[in-house]
Amino acid sequence: MSVLQALICGLFYYLNAGPWVVGIGFYTFGRPVVVGFFVGLVLGDPITGAIVGATIQMIYLGLMSTGGSYPADAALAGIIGTAVAIQTGLGAQEAVAIAVPVGLIGTIFFQIRMVIGVFWTHVADKFAAQGKTNLIFYANVLFPSICIALLYIIPCTLALYFGVDAIKGLVTVFEGSKVLTVIGTIGGMLPALGIAMNMKAIFKGDARMFFFLGFLMVIYFKLNLIAIGCFAVVAAILYIQLKKDGKEEAAQ
């Protein structure tokens, strides 16, 4: 991997956390299925990137960040895992096994980011108390974004530039041995864990009936995922409206 390719992928990691472009952030580049495609595009194999990214995404289907906690960094896992798979020729399952510990390491950057945010918040409060309202933008947006860019881009770029080649060397050493078979087996089990976590969340509320409805629509009507998604949006809107109307009637 060249320095430019590693730097672009590092920029993708920053876009996962950066506030600059509306619609690009945690809900786009923060998803392995999205960032995997773009990493594959940079490395010349977007199809493999999308496949590996989607496989890694399955682990984090039930991932939720609540109360300031951040159990895993799905974006970093998607970037590193996809790059490793494309550069080393490993399958999606082996890449998943490598991506998971990387995602855990990524939580360190999140915690540092929160500390940096607290510091700049106090700086903004100081400017506000002094009546320097024109400087609040710099403390709230500009300076924190520069810090986050340095925090996210530099480690990710270095990890891709040096780490992927190191992993590639290890794959060459262990090629044909049982080590890669074990890694692939572990990686194949992890998506099932992600699906189980998602199912656990679904069956805690009223959404369980929609799961069975979607399942029946796929089996008996042979609908594809796009059609199921469209029906799901309509069903969700109707459900929210009916539930809201029911609460209003009960209140009256």
C-alpha positions in Angstrom: 0.0 0.0 0.0 1.3 3.4 -1.0 1.5 6.4 1.4 -1.2 8.2 -0.6 -3.6 5.2 -0.4 -3.0 4.9 3.3 -3.5 8.7 3.8 -6.8 8.6 1.9 -8.0 5.7 4.0 -7.0 7.6 7.1 -9.1 10.5 5.8 -12.1 8.1 5.6 -11.5 7.3 9.3 -11.5 11.0 10.1 -14.8 11.6 8.2 -16.3 9.0 10.5 -15.9 11.5 13.3 -15.5 14.9 11.5 -18.4 17.4 11.4 -17.7 19.1 8.1 -20.0 17.6 5.5 -23.7 17.0 6.4 -24.6 13.3 5.9 -21.0 12.1 6.1 -20.0 10.9 9.5 -20.9 8.2 12.0 -23.9 7.0 10.0 -22.0 6.7 6.7 -18.2 6.3 7.0 -18.8 4.9 10.5 -20.3 1.8 8.9 -17.9 -0.9 7.7 -20.2 -1.7 4.7 -19.8 1.9 3.5 -16.2 2.5 4.4 -15.2 -0.9 3.1 -16.5 -0.1 -0.3 -14.5 3.2 -0.4 -11.3 1.5 0.9 -11.7 -1.1 -1.8 -12.2 1.7 -4.4 -8.9 3.2 -3.3 -7.1 -0.1 -3.4 -8.6 -1.0 -6.8 -11.1 -3.7 -5.7 -14.4 -2.1 -4.6 -16.4 -5.3 -4.9 -14.2 -7.2 -2.5 -14.2 -4.1 -0.3 -18.0 -4.1 -0.1 -18.1 -7.8 0.6 -15.6 -7.7 3.4 -17.1 -4.5 4.8 -20.6 -6.1 4.8 -19.2 -9.2 6.6 -17.6 -7.0 9.2 -20.8 -5.0 9.5 -22.6 -8.1 10.6 -20.6 -8.2 13.8 -21.7 -4.7 14.8 -25.4 -5.0 14.0 -26.3 -4.8 17.6 -23.6 -2.2 18.5 -25.0 0.7 20.5 -23.2 3.7 22.1 -25.2 4.7 25.1 -24.3 7.0 28.0 -21.0 7.9 26.4 -19.8 4.3 26.2 -18.2 3.1 23.0 -17.7 -0.7 23.1 -16.0 -1.0 19.7 -14.8 1.2 16.8 -16.6 -0.3 13.8 -15.1 2.3 11.3 -11.5 1.4 12.2 -12.3 -2.3 12.1 -13.9 -1.9 8.7 -11.0 0.1 7.2 -8.2 -2.2 8.6 -10.1 -5.4 7.9 -10.9 -4.5 4.3 -7.4 -3.3 3.6 -5.9 -6.5 5.0 -8.3 -8.7 3.0 -7.5 -6.9 -0.3 -3.8 -6.6 0.2 -3.1 -10.1 1.6 -5.7 -12.0 -0.4 -7.4 -13.3 2.8 -11.1 -14.2 2.7 -13.8 -12.1 4.5 -13.9 -14.5 7.5 -10.1 -14.2 8.2 -10.4 -10.4 7.8 -13.2 -10.3 10.3 -11.1 -12.1 12.9 -8.4 -9.5 12.4 -10.8 -6.6 12.4 -12.4 -7.3 15.8 -9.3 -6.6 18.0 -8.6 -3.5 15.9 -12.1 -2.3 16.6 -11.4 -2.6 20.4 -8.1 -0.7 20.0 -10.1 2.1 18.3 -12.0 2.8 21.4 -8.9 4.4 22.8 -9.1 7.1 20.2 -12.7 7.7 21.1 -11.8 8.3 24.7 -9.0 10.7 23.9 -11.4 12.5 21.6 -13.9 13.0 24.5 -11.1 14.4 26.7 -10.1 16.8 23.9 -13.8 17.8 23.5 -14.0 18.7 27.2 -10.9 20.9 27.0 -12.2 22.9 24.1 -15.6 23.2 25.7 -14.0 25.0 28.7 -12.1 27.2 26.2 -15.4 28.1 24.5 -17.0 28.9 27.9 -14.1 31.2 28.7 -14.5 33.1 25.4 -18.3 33.4 26.1 -17.7 34.8 29.6 -15.3 37.3 28.1 -17.8 38.3 25.5 -15.6 37.1 22.6 -18.5 35.5 20.8 -16.6 35.6 17.5 -14.0 33.2 18.9 -16.5 30.5 20.1 -16.6 29.0 16.6 -12.9 28.3 16.7 -13.2 26.6 20.1 -16.3 24.7 19.2 -15.6 23.6 15.7 -12.2 24.5 14.1 -9.6 23.7 16.7 -11.3 20.5 17.9 -11.7 19.3 14.3 -8.0 19.9 13.7 -7.2 17.9 16.9 -9.5 15.1 15.8 -8.0 15.0 12.3 -4.5 14.6 13.8 -5.7 12.0 16.3 -7.6 9.9 13.7 -5.7 10.3 10.4 -2.1 9.8 11.6 -2.5 6.5 13.5 -4.8 5.0 10.9 -2.4 6.0 8.1 0.6 4.6 9.9 -1.2 1.4 10.7 -2.3 0.9 7.1 1.1 1.7 5.7 3.2 -0.4 8.0 0.7 -2.8 9.6 -0.8 -4.3 6.4 2.6 -5.2 5.0 3.5 -6.8 8.3 0.3 -8.8 8.3 0.9 -9.8 4.7 4.3 -11.1 5.7 2.8 -13.2 8.5 0.2 -14.6 6.1 3.0 -15.7 3.8 4.8 -17.4 6.7 1.6 -19.2 7.9 0.3 -20.0 4.4 -0.8 -23.6 4.2 -0.8 -24.1 8.0 -3.7 -24.6 10.4 -3.2 -21.1 11.8 -5.2 -19.4 9.0 -7.8 -22.2 9.2 -8.3 -21.4 12.9 -8.5 -17.7 12.2 -11.0 -18.2 9.4 -13.2 -20.4 11.7 -13.2 -17.8 14.4 -14.0 -15.1 11.9 -16.9 -17.2 10.6 -18.5 -17.4 14.0 -18.3 -13.7 14.8 -21.0 -12.5 12.3 -23.4 -15.0 14.0 -22.7 -13.3 17.3 -23.5 -9.9 15.8 -26.8 -11.2 14.4 -27.6 -12.7 17.8 -27.0 -9.4 19.5 -29.3 -7.7 17.0 -32.0 -10.3 17.5 -31.8 -9.8 21.2 -32.4 -6.1 20.8 -35.3 -6.7 18.4 -37.1 -9.2 20.7 -37.0 -6.7 23.6 -39.8 -4.5 22.2 -42.6 -4.4 19.7 -40.4 -4.8 16.7 -40.5 -8.6 16.8 -43.7 -8.8 14.7 -42.0 -6.8 12.0 -39.2 -9.3 11.9 -41.5 -12.2 11.3 -43.5 -10.1 8.8 -40.3 -9.4 6.8 -39.3 -13.1 7.0 -42.6 -14.2 5.6 -42.5 -11.7 2.8 -39.1 -12.9 1.7 -40.1 -16.6 1.9 -43.6 -16.5 0.4 -43.4 -13.4 -1.9 -39.8 -13.7 -2.9 -39.1 -10.0 -2.4 -35.5 -8.6 -2.5 -33.9 -6.5 0.2 -34.7 -3.2 -1.5 -38.4 -4.0 -1.6 -38.4 -5.2 2.0 -36.6 -2.0 3.0 -39.3 0.1 1.3 -42.1 -1.8 3.0 -40.3 -1.5 6.3 -40.1 2.3 6.0 -43.8 2.5 5.3 -44.7 0.1 8.1 -42.5 2.0 10.5 -44.2 5.3 9.7 -47.6 3.8 10.0 -46.7 2.2 13.3 -45.3 5.5 14.8 -48.4 7.4 13.7 -50.8 4.9 15.1 -48.9 4.7 18.4 -48.9 8.4 18.7 -52.6 8.6 18.0 -53.3 5.9 20.6 -51.3 7.9 23.2 -53.2 11.1 22.4 -56.6 9.3 22.7 -55.5 7.7 26.0 -54.5 11.1 27.3 -57.8 12.7 26.4 
